[in-house]
Amino acid sequence: MTTVEATEVGKHFEEVLERVKNGEQVVVTENGVAVAQIAPAPVQRETDEEKLARLERAGVITRNGTGQVARWIIDEPPPKTEDGSSIVEVLLEERRSGW
């Protein structure tokens, strides 16, 4: 847990916020006395339905009730790397090399 003097919080707010985003709690003090605590917000998990609805709104999936995969996913060629090689091969090679 990090302790920061209140006068320093404003000067270093981005750093304090980054620490909180990374899961750390920050105690704010005035003249060495704790007056506040900044902590990460509780994580709210999406339900399966919320996740599906978000993906559908983003155009990533199509739910049409048939259980079929959207045709464009099947028809569109897989992405290639800048040098034209298969992205799947690049990923497999990374895994093999322990990267």
N, CA, C and O atoms as CSV, one atom per row, in Angstrom:
chain,resi,resn,atom,element,x,y,z
A,1,MET,N,N,0.852,-1.175,0.000
A,1,MET,CA,C,0.000,0.000,0.000
A,1,MET,C,C,0.895,1.234,0.000
A,1,MET,O,O,1.877,1.305,0.740
A,2,THR,N,N,0.548,2.187,-0.825
A,2,THR,CA,C,1.318,3.418,-0.948
A,2,THR,C,C,0.655,4.526,-0.142
A,2,THR,O,O,-0.571,4.606,-0.074
A,3,THR,N,N,1.466,5.372,0.463
A,3,THR,CA,C,0.966,6.529,1.195
A,3,THR,C,C,1.436,7.778,0.479
A,3,THR,O,O,2.614,7.903,0.142
A,4,VAL,N,N,0.498,8.721,0.240
A,4,VAL,CA,C,0.815,9.959,-0.464
A,4,VAL,C,C,0.234,11.122,0.312
A,4,VAL,O,O,-0.920,11.081,0.738
A,5,GLU,N,N,1.026,12.148,0.493
A,5,GLU,CA,C,0.571,13.368,1.149
A,5,GLU,C,C,-0.447,14.059,0.238
A,5,GLU,O,O,-0.263,14.098,-0.979
A,6,ALA,N,N,-1.515,14.602,0.818
A,6,ALA,CA,C,-2.615,15.201,0.054
A,6,ALA,C,C,-2.117,16.259,-0.920
A,6,ALA,O,O,-2.634,16.354,-2.033
A,7,THR,N,N,-1.143,17.042,-0.537
A,7,THR,CA,C,-0.633,18.089,-1.427
A,7,THR,C,C,0.056,17.503,-2.653
A,7,THR,O,O,0.181,18.186,-3.669
A,8,GLU,N,N,0.505,16.251,-2.578
A,8,GLU,CA,C,1.197,15.602,-3.679
A,8,GLU,C,C,0.246,14.851,-4.621
A,8,GLU,O,O,0.600,14.568,-5.766
A,9,VAL,N,N,-0.954,14.534,-4.140
A,9,VAL,CA,C,-1.891,13.758,-4.960
A,9,VAL,C,C,-2.196,14.479,-6.264
A,9,VAL,O,O,-2.149,13.873,-7.334
A,10,GLY,N,N,-2.504,15.757,-6.183
A,10,GLY,CA,C,-2.826,16.531,-7.383
A,10,GLY,C,C,-1.650,16.634,-8.336
A,10,GLY,O,O,-1.813,16.558,-9.554
A,11,LYS,N,N,-0.467,16.809,-7.773
A,11,LYS,CA,C,0.735,16.956,-8.600
A,11,LYS,C,C,1.070,15.665,-9.344
A,11,LYS,O,O,1.630,15.697,-10.440
A,12,HIS,N,N,0.725,14.538,-8.743
A,12,HIS,CA,C,1.092,13.237,-9.303
A,12,HIS,C,C,-0.139,12.364,-9.543
A,12,HIS,O,O,-0.084,11.142,-9.409
A,13,PHE,N,N,-1.251,13.011,-9.900
A,13,PHE,CA,C,-2.509,12.277,-10.010
A,13,PHE,C,C,-2.441,11.127,-11.000
A,13,PHE,O,O,-2.948,10.042,-10.713
A,14,GLU,N,N,-1.827,11.334,-12.159
A,14,GLU,CA,C,-1.766,10.260,-13.159
A,14,GLU,C,C,-1.023,9.050,-12.613
A,14,GLU,O,O,-1.430,7.914,-12.854
A,15,GLU,N,N,0.044,9.276,-11.892
A,15,GLU,CA,C,0.807,8.172,-11.301
A,15,GLU,C,C,-0.017,7.451,-10.236
A,15,GLU,O,O,-0.033,6.222,-10.174
A,16,VAL,N,N,-0.707,8.242,-9.389
A,16,VAL,CA,C,-1.560,7.642,-8.356
A,16,VAL,C,C,-2.645,6.810,-9.017
A,16,VAL,O,O,-2.894,5.676,-8.606
A,17,LEU,N,N,-3.293,7.360,-10.037
A,17,LEU,CA,C,-4.365,6.647,-10.729
A,17,LEU,C,C,-3.851,5.367,-11.383
A,17,LEU,O,O,-4.537,4.344,-11.365
A,18,GLU,N,N,-2.659,5.415,-11.957
A,18,GLU,CA,C,-2.081,4.226,-12.584
A,18,GLU,C,C,-1.850,3.128,-11.546
A,18,GLU,O,O,-2.104,1.953,-11.811
A,19,ARG,N,N,-1.367,3.520,-10.360
A,19,ARG,CA,C,-1.158,2.538,-9.285
A,19,ARG,C,C,-2.496,1.877,-8.891
A,19,ARG,O,O,-2.564,0.666,-8.686
A,20,VAL,N,N,-3.547,2.696,-8.792
A,20,VAL,CA,C,-4.864,2.170,-8.427
A,20,VAL,C,C,-5.389,1.249,-9.521
A,20,VAL,O,O,-5.948,0.193,-9.225
A,21,LYS,N,N,-5.215,1.638,-10.785
A,21,LYS,CA,C,-5.643,0.783,-11.900
A,21,LYS,C,C,-4.946,-0.568,-11.856
A,21,LYS,O,O,-5.511,-1.581,-12.266
A,22,ASN,N,N,-3.715,-0.577,-11.357
A,22,ASN,CA,C,-2.949,-1.824,-11.268
A,22,ASN,C,C,-3.257,-2.610,-10.000
A,22,ASN,O,O,-2.561,-3.573,-9.677
A,23,GLY,N,N,-4.304,-2.198,-9.280
A,23,GLY,CA,C,-4.760,-2.971,-8.124
A,23,GLY,C,C,-4.242,-2.508,-6.775
A,23,GLY,O,O,-4.572,-3.106,-5.751
A,24,GLU,N,N,-3.446,-1.467,-6.755
A,24,GLU,CA,C,-2.870,-0.995,-5.491
A,24,GLU,C,C,-3.825,-0.035,-4.792
A,24,GLU,O,O,-4.573,0.693,-5.444
A,25,GLN,N,N,-3.795,-0.039,-3.467
A,25,GLN,CA,C,-4.551,0.931,-2.684
A,25,GLN,C,C,-3.600,2.057,-2.287
A,25,GLN,O,O,-2.447,1.812,-1.932
A,26,VAL,N,N,-4.094,3.292,-2.351
A,26,VAL,CA,C,-3.280,4.452,-2.013
A,26,VAL,C,C,-3.943,5.178,-0.848
A,26,VAL,O,O,-5.121,5.530,-0.914
A,27,VAL,N,N,-3.170,5.400,0.227
A,27,VAL,CA,C,-3.664,6.133,1.386
A,27,VAL,C,C,-3.212,7.581,1.246
A,27,VAL,O,O,-2.034,7.861,1.025
A,28,VAL,N,N,-4.173,8.499,1.380
A,28,VAL,CA,C,-3.885,9.925,1.304
A,28,VAL,C,C,-3.772,10.443,2.728
A,28,VAL,O,O,-4.634,10.177,3.565
A,29,THR,N,N,-2.694,11.192,3.000
A,29,THR,CA,C,-2.469,11.710,4.349
A,29,THR,C,C,-2.397,13.231,4.336
A,29,THR,O,O,-2.092,13.849,3.316
A,30,GLU,N,N,-2.687,13.819,5.497
A,30,GLU,CA,C,-2.467,15.246,5.740
A,30,GLU,C,C,-1.619,15.332,6.988
A,30,GLU,O,O,-2.031,14.879,8.057
A,31,ASN,N,N,-0.457,15.900,6.863
A,31,ASN,CA,C,0.477,15.997,7.986
A,31,ASN,C,C,0.730,14.635,8.623
A,31,ASN,O,O,0.842,14.518,9.843
A,32,GLY,N,N,0.818,13.615,7.785
A,32,GLY,CA,C,1.136,12.273,8.270
A,32,GLY,C,C,-0.042,11.482,8.802
A,32,GLY,O,O,0.126,10.333,9.212
A,33,VAL,N,N,-1.237,12.073,8.806
A,33,VAL,CA,C,-2.434,11.392,9.316
A,33,VAL,C,C,-3.293,10.948,8.128
A,33,VAL,O,O,-3.616,11.753,7.254
A,34,ALA,N,N,-3.659,9.669,8.103
A,34,ALA,CA,C,-4.482,9.142,7.008
A,34,ALA,C,C,-5.860,9.803,7.019
A,34,ALA,O,O,-6.542,9.835,8.043
A,35,VAL,N,N,-6.258,10.336,5.842
A,35,VAL,CA,C,-7.568,10.983,5.727
A,35,VAL,C,C,-8.445,10.348,4.656
A,35,VAL,O,O,-9.659,10.550,4.647
A,36,ALA,N,N,-7.841,9.589,3.762
A,36,ALA,CA,C,-8.619,8.967,2.685
A,36,ALA,C,C,-7.856,7.779,2.138
A,36,ALA,O,O,-6.650,7.630,2.337
A,37,GLN,N,N,-8.606,6.938,1.443
A,37,GLN,CA,C,-8.006,5.793,0.790
A,37,GLN,C,C,-8.595,5.689,-0.612
A,37,GLN,O,O,-9.812,5.738,-0.791
A,38,ILE,N,N,-7.726,5.547,-1.595
A,38,ILE,CA,C,-8.166,5.367,-2.987
A,38,ILE,C,C,-7.909,3.921,-3.339
A,38,ILE,O,O,-6.785,3.432,-3.232
A,39,ALA,N,N,-8.966,3.237,-3.760
A,39,ALA,CA,C,-8.864,1.802,-4.047
A,39,ALA,C,C,-9.503,1.500,-5.393
A,39,ALA,O,O,-10.356,2.257,-5.857
A,40,PRO,N,N,-9.098,0.394,-6.029
A,40,PRO,CA,C,-9.705,0.015,-7.297
A,40,PRO,C,C,-11.207,-0.227,-7.141
A,40,PRO,O,O,-11.662,-0.718,-6.107
A,41,ALA,N,N,-11.955,0.116,-8.158
A,41,ALA,CA,C,-13.388,-0.146,-8.159
A,41,ALA,C,C,-13.611,-1.647,-8.259
A,41,ALA,O,O,-12.816,-2.349,-8.883
A,42,PRO,N,N,-14.687,-2.152,-7.650
A,42,PRO,CA,C,-14.966,-3.585,-7.765
A,42,PRO,C,C,-15.209,-3.973,-9.221
A,42,PRO,O,O,-15.832,-3.230,-9.980
A,43,VAL,N,N,-14.714,-5.130,-9.592
A,43,VAL,CA,C,-14.875,-5.625,-10.957
A,43,VAL,C,C,-16.283,-6.169,-11.116
A,43,VAL,O,O,-16.739,-6.988,-10.318
A,44,GLN,N,N,-16.967,-5.706,-12.154
A,44,GLN,CA,C,-18.298,-6.223,-12.448
A,44,GLN,C,C,-18.191,-7.124,-13.662
A,44,GLN,O,O,-17.797,-6.684,-14.742
A,45,ARG,N,N,-18.535,-8.355,-13.484
A,45,ARG,CA,C,-18.428,-9.334,-14.563
A,45,ARG,C,C,-19.687,-9.299,-15.427
A,45,ARG,O,O,-20.808,-9.182,-14.932
A,46,GLU,N,N,-19.458,-9.404,-16.733
A,46,GLU,CA,C,-20.576,-9.478,-17.672
A,46,GLU,C,C,-21.220,-10.856,-17.606
A,46,GLU,O,O,-20.531,-11.865,-17.457
A,47,THR,N,N,-22.525,-10.891,-17.716
A,47,THR,CA,C,-23.188,-12.177,-17.874
A,47,THR,C,C,-22.944,-12.642,-19.305
A,47,THR,O,O,-22.537,-11.853,-20.158
A,48,ASP,N,N,-23.191,-13.909,-19.562
A,48,ASP,CA,C,-23.032,-14.421,-20.929
A,48,ASP,C,C,-23.902,-13.642,-21.909
A,48,ASP,O,O,-23.465,-13.320,-23.014
A,49,GLU,N,N,-25.130,-13.340,-21.503
A,49,GLU,CA,C,-26.050,-12.617,-22.380
A,49,GLU,C,C,-25.530,-11.214,-22.666
A,49,GLU,O,O,-25.618,-10.746,-23.801
A,50,GLU,N,N,-24.986,-10.531,-21.647
A,50,GLU,CA,C,-24.434,-9.187,-21.851
A,50,GLU,C,C,-23.233,-9.231,-22.797
A,50,GLU,O,O,-23.072,-8.356,-23.648
A,51,LYS,N,N,-22.399,-10.251,-22.641
A,51,LYS,CA,C,-21.222,-10.383,-23.491
A,51,LYS,C,C,-21.642,-10.636,-24.939
A,51,LYS,O,O,-21.102,-10.024,-25.860
A,52,LEU,N,N,-22.609,-11.539,-25.138
A,52,LEU,CA,C,-23.096,-11.816,-26.488
A,52,LEU,C,C,-23.719,-10.575,-27.124
A,52,LEU,O,O,-23.502,-10.299,-28.304
A,53,ALA,N,N,-24.495,-9.827,-26.335
A,53,ALA,CA,C,-25.130,-8.616,-26.851
A,53,ALA,C,C,-24.073,-7.584,-27.244
A,53,ALA,O,O,-24.211,-6.926,-28.275
A,54,ARG,N,N,-23.017,-7.434,-26.434
A,54,ARG,CA,C,-21.942,-6.489,-26.741
A,54,ARG,C,C,-21.218,-6.891,-28.023
A,54,ARG,O,O,-20.928,-6.042,-28.865
A,55,LEU,N,N,-20.925,-8.186,-28.174
A,55,LEU,CA,C,-20.254,-8.665,-29.380
A,55,LEU,C,C,-21.136,-8.499,-30.609
A,55,LEU,O,O,-20.646,-8.185,-31.694
A,56,GLU,N,N,-22.427,-8.708,-30.439
A,56,GLU,CA,C,-23.354,-8.532,-31.557
A,56,GLU,C,C,-23.428,-7.059,-31.968
A,56,GLU,O,O,-23.414,-6.753,-33.161
A,57,ARG,N,N,-23.506,-6.140,-30.992
A,57,ARG,CA,C,-23.531,-4.710,-31.305
A,57,ARG,C,C,-22.265,-4.273,-32.033
A,57,ARG,O,O,-22.305,-3.402,-32.902
A,58,ALA,N,N,-21.139,-4.887,-31.670
A,58,ALA,CA,C,-19.858,-4.542,-32.296
A,58,ALA,C,C,-19.705,-5.181,-33.668
A,58,ALA,O,O,-18.745,-4.887,-34.381
A,59,GLY,N,N,-20.629,-6.045,-34.046
A,59,GLY,CA,C,-20.561,-6.694,-35.350
A,59,GLY,C,C,-19.625,-7.885,-35.394
A,59,GLY,O,O,-19.300,-8.374,-36.476
A,60,VAL,N,N,-19.185,-8.362,-34.233
A,60,VAL,CA,C,-18.273,-9.501,-34.187
A,60,VAL,C,C,-19.028,-10.807,-34.392
A,60,VAL,O,O,-18.518,-11.731,-35.027
A,61,ILE,N,N,-20.237,-10.885,-33.859
A,61,ILE,CA,C,-21.053,-12.084,-34.026
A,61,ILE,C,C,-22.430,-11.701,-34.543
A,61,ILE,O,O,-22.843,-10.545,-34.455
A,62,THR,N,N,-23.120,-12.671,-35.074
A,62,THR,CA,C,-24.503,-12.501,-35.492
A,62,THR,C,C,-25.308,-13.622,-34.864
A,62,THR,O,O,-25.024,-14.800,-35.081
A,63,ARG,N,N,-26.307,-13.254,-34.091
A,63,ARG,CA,C,-27.179,-14.269,-33.516
A,63,ARG,C,C,-28.482,-14.238,-34.304
A,63,ARG,O,O,-29.309,-13.340,-34.148
A,64,ASN,N,N,-28.637,-15.239,-35.148
A,64,ASN,CA,C,-29.848,-15.263,-35.967
A,64,ASN,C,C,-30.742,-16.442,-35.626
A,64,ASN,O,O,-31.702,-16.728,-36.340
A,65,GLY,N,N,-30.426,-17.124,-34.537
A,65,GLY,CA,C,-31.272,-18.212,-34.087
A,65,GLY,C,C,-31.034,-19.537,-34.773
A,65,GLY,O,O,-31.662,-20.531,-34.410
A,66,THR,N,N,-30.146,-19.585,-35.755
A,66,THR,CA,C,-29.936,-20.836,-36.477
A,66,THR,C,C,-28.803,-21.659,-35.878
A,66,THR,O,O,-28.676,-22.850,-36.163
A,67,GLY,N,N,-27.984,-21.027,-35.053
A,67,GLY,CA,C,-26.816,-21.727,-34.521
A,67,GLY,C,C,-25.682,-21.793,-35.520
A,67,GLY,O,O,-24.658,-22.426,-35.263
A,68,GLN,N,N,-25.858,-21.143,-36.658
A,68,GLN,CA,C,-24.852,-21.138,-37.718
A,68,GLN,C,C,-23.835,-20.027,-37.476
A,68,GLN,O,O,-24.158,-18.988,-36.899
A,69,VAL,N,N,-22.629,-20.255,-37.914
A,69,VAL,CA,C,-21.600,-19.219,-37.885
A,69,VAL,C,C,-21.883,-18.251,-39.015
A,69,VAL,O,O,-22.273,-18.660,-40.108
A,70,ALA,N,N,-21.686,-16.953,-38.752
A,70,ALA,CA,C,-21.904,-15.949,-39.798
A,70,ALA,C,C,-21.044,-16.296,-41.014
A,70,ALA,O,O,-19.862,-16.604,-40.865
A,71,ARG,N,N,-21.612,-16.251,-42.183
A,71,ARG,CA,C,-20.945,-16.674,-43.415
A,71,ARG,C,C,-19.644,-15.912,-43.680
A,71,ARG,O,O,-18.680,-16.491,-44.181
A,72,TRP,N,N,-19.612,-14.610,-43.344
A,72,TRP,CA,C,-18.418,-13.822,-43.639
A,72,TRP,C,C,-17.205,-14.318,-42.859
A,72,TRP,O,O,-16.072,-14.156,-43.311
A,73,ILE,N,N,-17.429,-14.916,-41.699
A,73,ILE,CA,C,-16.307,-15.446,-40.914
A,73,ILE,C,C,-15.658,-16.604,-41.664
A,73,ILE,O,O,-14.436,-16.750,-41.654
A,74,ILE,N,N,-16.465,-17.409,-42.299
A,74,ILE,CA,C,-15.953,-18.565,-43.036
A,74,ILE,C,C,-15.337,-18.133,-44.360
A,74,ILE,O,O,-14.281,-18.634,-44.748
A,75,ASP,N,N,-15.992,-17.202,-45.057
A,75,ASP,CA,C,-15.568,-16.820,-46.395
A,75,ASP,C,C,-14.343,-15.909,-46.423
A,75,ASP,O,O,-13.560,-15.960,-47.372
A,76,GLU,N,N,-14.169,-15.084,-45.403
A,76,GLU,CA,C,-13.062,-14.121,-45.424
A,76,GLU,C,C,-11.730,-14.835,-45.194
A,76,GLU,O,O,-11.606,-15.641,-44.271
A,77,PRO,N,N,-10.738,-14.540,-46.029
A,77,PRO,CA,C,-9.436,-15.200,-45.847
A,77,PRO,C,C,-8.781,-14.734,-44.540
A,77,PRO,O,O,-8.990,-13.601,-44.105
A,78,PRO,N,N,-8.000,-15.601,-43.928
A,78,PRO,CA,C,-7.342,-15.211,-42.680
A,78,PRO,C,C,-6.326,-14.099,-42.935
A,78,PRO,O,O,-5.809,-13.971,-44.045
A,79,PRO,N,N,-6.039,-13.295,-41.909
A,79,PRO,CA,C,-5.089,-12.202,-42.095
A,79,PRO,C,C,-3.681,-12.725,-42.392
A,79,PRO,O,O,-3.326,-13.839,-42.009
A,80,LYS,N,N,-2.905,-11.915,-43.068
A,80,LYS,CA,C,-1.511,-12.245,-43.376
A,80,LYS,C,C,-0.598,-11.239,-42.672
A,80,LYS,O,O,-1.019,-10.133,-42.332
A,81,THR,N,N,0.633,-11.634,-42.464
A,81,THR,CA,C,1.618,-10.726,-41.894
A,81,THR,C,C,2.119,-9.789,-42.976
A,81,THR,O,O,1.757,-9.933,-44.144
A,82,GLU,N,N,2.951,-8.829,-42.593
A,82,GLU,CA,C,3.468,-7.862,-43.574
A,82,GLU,C,C,4.247,-8.530,-44.689
A,82,GLU,O,O,4.232,-8.067,-45.829
A,83,ASP,N,N,4.943,-9.642,-44.356
A,83,ASP,CA,C,5.721,-10.319,-45.392
A,83,ASP,C,C,4.900,-11.364,-46.152
A,83,ASP,O,O,5.435,-12.083,-46.996
A,84,GLY,N,N,3.587,-11.448,-45.846
A,84,GLY,CA,C,2.705,-12.349,-46.574
A,84,GLY,C,C,2.605,-13.754,-46.016
A,84,GLY,O,O,1.868,-14.577,-46.558
A,85,SER,N,N,3.326,-14.047,-44.950
A,85,SER,CA,C,3.258,-15.388,-44.385
A,85,SER,C,C,1.989,-15.559,-43.558
A,85,SER,O,O,1.328,-14.582,-43.204
A,86,SER,N,N,1.664,-16.787,-43.261
A,86,SER,CA,C,0.451,-17.109,-42.518
A,86,SER,C,C,0.599,-16.679,-41.060
A,86,SER,O,O,1.593,-16.993,-40.404
A,87,ILE,N,N,-0.396,-15.961,-40.569
A,87,ILE,CA,C,-0.357,-15.510,-39.183
A,87,ILE,C,C,-0.419,-16.700,-38.221
A,87,ILE,O,O,0.142,-16.649,-37.126
A,88,VAL,N,N,-1.095,-17.758,-38.632
A,88,VAL,CA,C,-1.160,-18.965,-37.804
A,88,VAL,C,C,0.227,-19.577,-37.667
A,88,VAL,O,O,0.623,-19.985,-36.575
A,89,GLU,N,N,0.963,-19.641,-38.767
A,89,GLU,CA,C,2.326,-20.180,-38.706
A,89,GLU,C,C,3.217,-19.327,-37.821
A,89,GLU,O,O,4.047,-19.858,-37.083
A,90,VAL,N,N,3.058,-18.012,-37.885
A,90,VAL,CA,C,3.859,-17.116,-37.046
A,90,VAL,C,C,3.553,-17.377,-35.568
A,90,VAL,O,O,4.469,-17.458,-34.750
A,91,LEU,N,N,2.276,-17.508,-35.230
A,91,LEU,CA,C,1.888,-17.780,-33.847
A,91,LEU,C,C,2.421,-19.123,-33.367
A,91,LEU,O,O,2.926,-19.238,-32.250
A,92,LEU,N,N,2.306,-20.136,-34.217
A,92,LEU,CA,C,2.821,-21.454,-33.843
A,92,LEU,C,C,4.331,-21.418,-33.629
A,92,LEU,O,O,4.846,-22.039,-32.699
A,93,GLU,N,N,5.029,-20.700,-34.479
A,93,GLU,CA,C,6.485,-20.595,-34.330
A,93,GLU,C,C,6.842,-19.885,-33.028
A,93,GLU,O,O,7.784,-20.284,-32.343
A,94,GLU,N,N,6.089,-18.828,-32.680
A,94,GLU,CA,C,6.322,-18.144,-31.401
A,94,GLU,C,C,6.154,-19.094,-30.239
A,94,GLU,O,O,6.959,-19.086,-29.308
A,95,ARG,N,N,5.115,-19.915,-30.279
A,95,ARG,CA,C,4.885,-20.883,-29.196
A,95,ARG,C,C,6.001,-21.898,-29.119
A,95,ARG,O,O,6.446,-22.255,-28.028
A,96,ARG,N,N,6.462,-22.370,-30.274
A,96,ARG,CA,C,7.538,-23.353,-30.297
A,96,ARG,C,C,8.834,-22.779,-29.736
A,96,ARG,O,O,9.605,-23.483,-29.085
A,97,SER,N,N,9.065,-21.495,-29.994
A,97,SER,CA,C,10.320,-20.874,-29.561
A,97,SER,C,C,10.273,-20.436,-28.101
A,97,SER,O,O,11.283,-20.000,-27.549
A,98,GLY,N,N,9.095,-20.552,-27.471
A,98,GLY,CA,C,8.973,-20.183,-26.063
A,98,GLY,C,C,8.832,-18.691,-25.814
A,98,GLY,O,O,9.005,-18.237,-24.683
A,99,TRP,N,N,8.536,-17.954,-26.805
A,99,TRP,CA,C,8.369,-16.498,-26.697
A,99,TRP,C,C,7.218,-16.187,-25.851
A,99,TRP,O,O,6.909,-15.015,-25.635
